[in-house]
Amino acid sequence: MTHANEHHPSPADAGLLDGVEPENIVPTKYWRMLDDGRVECRMCPRFCKLKEGARGLCFVRARLHDAIVLTTWGRSSGFCIDPVEKKPLNHFLPGTSILSLGTAGCNLACNFCQNHDISKSREMDTMQAKASPEAIARAAEHYGCRSVAFTYNDPVIFHEYARDISDACHERGIRTVAVTAGYVSDEARADFFEKIDAANVDLKAFTERFYREVTKSELEVVLDTLKYLRHETNVWFEITNLVIPGSNDSDAEIDAMTRWIVGELGPDVPLHFSAFHPDYRMRDKSRTPAATLARARQVAMENGVRHAYVGNVADYGRQSSYCHACGTRTIGREGYEILEWNLDDHGVCTACGTPMAGIFEGPPGNWGSRRQPVDLTRFA
């Protein structure tokens, strides 16, 4: 059962939730009261059961006045303009710029988290940047960004803020992107993706053991999210698999994962094999060899994945896109730079006339690999 919290935050609420300003507290609807007096958050499958003033594992959703509230509405860990390929999205408005933002906290507990200074933060000071949804949309429009990305940490946990930003962006013709682990409850999934135009979903491994031991979550939930996106929405999505030596890089696991992708999602969902580097609580593992990524990509393509890529390594051939019908290199990439383009304005191969799956509108952008921090105070 879901509820709407009609409580209007007051200055006194800041004292109940340490470090939170009243304007950053907004109602949520995915929760229920339990018989023992605790309130259960239903936004993600952790179903955190909270006493008054307590926070969920994600840190940003908390109990206040017998309901669950979001405590980070309007506050971000910072804003930056990136190439859309960095999300990574290779078939969504290639070459264009995207305004990226995140908040503190996360609903997963990955030992290898590469944004742990943000996603694992338990300090409100992490979120110094303040911006209304309208300010974010105005900034994206001012800088010529075709889309806004919810990234750095999982937007599932700041769902209400992401929805409001999406509404403001859509009013200006700007699209929104979710970079997510897909760990969202069945009842909240449709609501979360309703305002999203494109997504990159982290498929972190293909065994329940890895998910349970390394991320403290469940594989089946993520697979359900992927099937939902494919069969029940028009959201363009791509998948990223971070390949960790000795943990999820066996031929058998890559084979099983890619067979599942083709069988359940079809051959046209782009798959990115990304190189791991030691970080956070997984510093005992070595960097992923380029040869491992190349092998994973080869297995994927042999199993019918039409668009498989390698990431976090220099590899022009395997970072580029190809027409699945005639083999023409349709998009030549070096890192985040587009060096070759053989598609028309609608994403059709100029050599053979075969459409490439994705969202293509006109010629490619020319943002390149730049990364530009943005101060949103001027757009307030």
C-alpha positions in Angstrom: 0.0 0.0 0.0 1.2 3.5 -0.8 0.5 6.7 1.0 0.8 10.4 0.3 2.4 12.4 3.2 0.6 15.7 3.5 3.0 17.1 6.1 4.4 20.5 5.2 7.9 20.8 6.6 8.6 23.4 9.2 11.8 24.8 10.7 11.3 22.4 13.6 11.7 19.5 11.2 15.3 20.4 10.6 16.0 19.5 14.3 14.5 16.0 13.8 16.7 15.3 10.8 20.1 16.6 11.5 21.6 18.9 8.9 18.5 19.1 6.7 16.8 22.4 5.8 13.0 22.5 5.6 13.0 23.4 1.9 14.9 20.1 1.2 12.2 17.9 2.7 9.4 16.7 0.4 6.7 14.1 0.8 7.0 10.6 -0.8 4.3 8.0 -1.4 6.0 4.7 -1.5 5.9 3.6 2.2 3.6 1.8 4.6 3.0 1.8 8.4 3.8 -1.6 10.0 1.9 -3.1 12.9 4.9 -2.7 15.2 4.9 1.1 14.7 7.8 1.3 12.3 7.4 2.8 8.8 8.6 0.7 5.8 10.0 2.5 2.8 8.8 0.9 -0.4 10.9 2.8 -3.0 13.5 0.1 -3.4 13.5 -3.6 -2.5 15.5 -3.0 0.7 12.2 -2.1 2.4 14.0 -0.3 5.2 11.9 -0.3 8.4 12.4 3.0 10.3 11.7 4.5 13.7 11.1 8.3 14.0 14.0 10.3 12.7 15.8 7.3 11.3 17.3 7.2 7.8 17.2 4.3 5.3 20.4 2.7 4.0 20.4 5.1 1.1 20.8 8.0 3.7 18.5 10.4 1.9 15.1 8.9 2.6 14.0 9.2 6.2 11.1 8.8 8.6 9.4 12.1 9.7 6.0 12.4 11.4 5.1 8.7 10.7 5.9 8.9 7.0 8.9 8.6 4.6 10.3 11.9 3.2 13.1 12.7 0.8 15.6 15.0 2.5 17.7 16.1 -0.5 15.2 17.8 -2.8 16.9 20.8 -4.4 20.4 19.8 -3.3 23.1 18.2 -5.3 26.7 17.1 -5.1 27.5 19.3 -8.0 26.7 19.9 -11.7 28.9 19.2 -14.7 28.5 19.1 -18.5 29.7 15.8 -20.0 29.6 14.1 -23.3 26.6 11.8 -23.4 28.9 8.9 -24.4 30.3 9.1 -20.8 27.1 7.9 -19.3 27.7 5.6 -21.3 25.1 6.1 -24.1 26.4 5.4 -27.6 23.1 5.4 -29.4 21.4 8.4 -27.8 22.0 11.7 -29.5 25.6 11.0 -30.2 28.2 13.7 -29.7 25.9 15.9 -27.7 26.5 17.4 -24.2 24.5 16.4 -21.1 24.2 18.3 -17.8 25.0 15.8 -15.1 24.0 15.8 -11.4 23.7 13.6 -8.4 23.1 13.7 -4.6 24.6 12.0 -1.6 23.8 8.4 -0.7 22.9 5.2 -2.6 20.7 2.2 -2.1 23.4 -0.3 -3.0 26.5 -1.1 -1.1 29.0 -2.0 -3.8 32.5 -2.8 -2.6 34.0 -1.4 -5.8 32.0 1.9 -6.0 33.9 4.4 -8.1 31.9 7.3 -6.9 32.1 6.4 -3.2 32.9 9.9 -2.1 29.4 10.9 -3.3 27.3 7.8 -3.1 28.6 6.6 0.3 28.6 10.0 1.8 26.8 10.5 5.1 27.5 14.2 5.2 25.1 16.9 4.1 28.1 19.0 3.2 28.5 16.8 0.2 25.5 18.5 -1.3 26.6 22.2 -1.3 25.1 22.9 -4.7 21.5 24.0 -4.5 19.2 24.3 -7.5 15.5 24.1 -8.3 14.3 22.0 -11.1 13.6 25.1 -13.1 17.1 26.4 -12.6 18.6 23.1 -13.8 16.4 23.2 -17.0 17.3 26.8 -17.6 21.0 26.0 -17.3 20.8 23.0 -19.6 19.0 25.2 -22.2 21.6 28.0 -21.8 24.5 25.7 -22.4 22.9 23.9 -25.3 22.6 20.6 -23.5 20.2 18.2 -25.2 19.6 16.3 -22.0 20.1 16.2 -18.3 21.5 13.1 -16.5 20.8 11.8 -13.0 24.0 10.1 -12.3 27.0 9.8 -9.8 24.6 8.1 -7.4 21.4 6.2 -8.2 18.5 8.5 -8.9 16.0 5.9 -7.6 16.7 7.3 -4.1 16.0 10.9 -5.1 13.0 10.0 -7.2 10.8 13.0 -6.4 13.6 15.5 -7.2 14.3 13.7 -10.5 10.6 13.7 -11.5 10.4 17.4 -10.8 13.5 18.1 -12.8 12.2 16.0 -15.7 9.0 18.0 -15.8 10.9 21.2 -15.9 13.3 19.9 -18.6 10.5 18.5 -20.8 8.8 21.9 -20.8 11.9 23.2 -22.6 12.4 20.2 -24.9 15.3 18.8 -22.9 15.4 15.1 -22.3 16.4 13.2 -19.1 18.6 10.3 -18.6 18.8 7.9 -15.6 22.1 6.2 -14.9 20.9 3.5 -12.5 21.5 0.1 -11.1 17.8 -0.7 -11.7 17.3 -1.6 -8.0 13.7 -0.3 -7.6 10.6 -2.0 -6.2 7.9 -3.4 -8.4 5.4 -0.9 -7.2 7.6 2.2 -7.8 9.3 1.1 -11.1 6.7 2.5 -13.5 6.5 5.8 -11.6 10.3 6.2 -11.6 10.7 5.6 -15.4 7.6 7.4 -16.5 9.5 10.7 -16.9 12.8 9.2 -18.2 13.8 9.3 -21.8 16.9 7.2 -21.8 18.8 5.1 -19.2 22.0 3.2 -18.7 21.5 0.3 -16.4 24.4 -1.3 -14.6 24.2 -5.1 -14.9 26.9 -5.7 -12.4 27.2 -9.4 -12.8 25.1 -12.4 -13.7 25.0 -14.4 -10.5 22.9 -13.9 -7.4 26.0 -14.7 -5.3 27.9 -11.7 -6.7 24.9 -9.4 -6.1 24.4 -10.6 -2.6 28.0 -10.6 -1.5 29.5 -7.6 -3.4 26.6 -5.2 -3.8 24.2 -6.4 -1.0 21.3 -6.5 -3.5 19.6 -9.0 -5.8 20.2 -9.8 -9.4 16.5 -10.8 -10.1 15.3 -7.3 -9.4 17.6 -5.8 -11.9 16.6 -8.3 -14.6 13.0 -7.5 -13.9 13.8 -3.8 -14.4 15.5 -4.5 -17.7 12.6 -6.6 -19.0 10.2 -3.9 -17.9 12.1 -1.2 -19.8 12.3 -3.4 -22.9 8.7 -4.6 -23.0 6.6 -2.0 -21.3 8.2 1.4 -22.0 9.6 3.5 -24.8 12.7 4.4 -22.8 15.9 4.0 -24.8 18.3 2.0 -22.7 21.8 0.6 -22.8 23.6 -1.8 -20.4 27.0 -1.5 -18.7 28.8 -4.4 -17.2 31.9 -3.5 -15.1 34.2 -6.5 -15.7 36.1 -7.3 -12.5 39.0 -9.8 -12.7 38.3 -13.0 -10.8 34.8 -11.9 -9.8 32.5 -11.7 -12.8 34.8 -12.2 -15.9 34.5 -15.9 -16.6 33.6 -17.0 -20.1 30.7 -19.0 -18.7 29.2 -15.9 -16.9 29.6 -13.6 -19.9 28.1 -16.3 -22.1 25.1 -16.7 -19.8 24.6 -13.0 -19.5 24.7 -12.2 -23.1 22.5 -15.1 -24.1 19.9 -13.8 -21.6 20.2 -10.3 -23.0 19.5 -11.4 -26.6 16.8 -13.9 -25.5 14.9 -11.5 -23.2 15.7 -8.0 -24.5 16.6 -8.6 -28.2 19.8 -8.1 -30.1 19.7 -4.3 -30.4 20.3 -3.3 -26.8 23.9 -1.8 -26.7 26.1 -3.5 -24.1 29.2 -1.8 -22.7 32.0 -3.9 -21.1 33.8 -1.4 -18.8 37.3 -1.8 -17.3 37.5 -2.0 -13.5 40.2 -0.2 -11.5 40.9 -0.8 -7.8 38.8 1.5 -5.6 37.0 1.8 -2.3 36.8 -1.6 -0.6 38.0 -3.6 -3.5 41.6 -2.6 -3.9 42.9 -6.2 -3.9 41.7 -6.8 -7.5 43.9 -5.8 -10.5 42.8 -3.6 -13.4 40.9 -5.3 -16.1 43.2 -6.3 -19.0 42.1 -4.9 -22.3 42.2 -8.5 -23.7 39.5 -9.5 -21.2 37.2 -6.8 -22.4 37.9 -7.8 -26.0 37.1 -11.4 -25.2 33.8 -10.5 -23.5 32.8 -8.4 -26.5 33.5 -11.2 -28.8 31.4 -13.6 -26.8 28.6 -11.1 -26.7 28.7 -10.7 -30.5 28.9 -14.4 -31.1 25.7 -14.7 -29.0 23.9 -12.2 -31.1 24.5 -8.8 -29.4 24.7 -6.4 -32.3 26.3 -3.5 -30.5 28.9 -4.4 -28.0 31.5 -1.9 -26.7 34.6 -1.7 -24.4 35.1 1.2 -22.1 37.7 2.8 -19.9 40.4 1.6 -22.3 41.7 3.1 -25.6 40.3 0.9 -28.4 39.1 2.7 -31.5 37.8 -0.5 -33.2 35.8 -1.8 -30.2 34.5 1.6 -29.1 33.1 2.4 -32.5 29.7 1.5 -33.9 29.0 -0.8 -36.9 26.1 -1.5 -39.1 24.9 -5.0 -38.2 23.8 -5.6 -41.8 26.8 -4.6 -43.9 29.6 -4.1 -41.3 30.2 -0.4 -42.2 31.7 1.6 -39.4 28.8 4.0 -38.8 30.3 5.9 -35.8 34.1 6.0 -35.3 35.0 6.9 -31.7 38.2 7.6 -29.9 37.3 7.9 -26.3 34.4 10.3 -26.3 35.4 12.0 -29.6 33.5 11.2 -32.8 35.9 10.9 -35.6 33.8 9.2 -38.3 30.1 9.4 -39.1 28.3 7.3 -41.7 24.7 7.7 -40.7 22.0 10.0 -42.1 20.0 12.3 -39.9 17.7 9.5 -38.9 20.4 7.0 -37.9 20.3 5.0 -41.2 23.5 3.5 -42.5 24.6 5.5 -45.6 26.2 2.4 -47.1 23.2 0.0 -47.2 20.2 1.9 -45.8 19.8 -0.2 -42.6 18.5 1.7 -39.6 20.6 1.6 -36.5 18.8 1.1 -33.2 18.8 4.2 -31.0 17.7 7.9 -30.8 19.3 9.9 -33.7 18.1 13.4 -34.5 20.1 15.2 -37.2 23.9 15.2 -37.5 26.1 14.3 -34.5 27.0 16.9 -31.8 30.5 18.2 -31.5 30.9 18.4 -27.7 33.8 16.0 -27.7 35.4 14.9 -24.5 35.2 18.1 -22.6 34.1 18.2 -18.9 32.8 21.5 -17.8 31.7 22.2 -14.2 28.7 24.5 -13.9 27.7 27.0 -11.2 23.9 27.1 -11.1 23.5 30.0 -8.8 23.2 32.4 -11.8 20.1 30.5 -12.9 18.3 30.5 -9.6 
